[in-house]
Amino acid sequence: MPLLFNRLTSSNGPRIHWTLRAKGKPAAFGELLGTVDEAMAAVGLSRGSGHQPHITVSYRAPSTLDTMRLHPPVPWLVDELLLVRGGLKNGAYQYEIQQRWKLQPPSQSAQLELF
């Protein structure tokens, strides 16, 4: 699933996050979230909401920043889905992989859209 990250954003608050944000939301991303939501509901967990493609650059950034546009956008190919459990370990927040699934490679036309 190809994504194009076109901006770096910042949150406000006691813990400032810097986040890369994607241009648009590919249909495959919505389909993937729908499948995950259905599986979560099937085992009695609440469905997710409002998820958007992003990459957290910093969970504890030193300061806020104005949104920065990335020219050209950064292409990113998602080829694996991970189920992780997050929590404190040795005084630091860490993720432990519970399960992983390889995704099908993108079609040739989807690959060409990156360039």
Helices and strands as residue ranges (DSSP letters): E 2-10, E 18-22, H 27-42, E 54-58, E 68-77, E 80-89, E 92-102, H 108-112
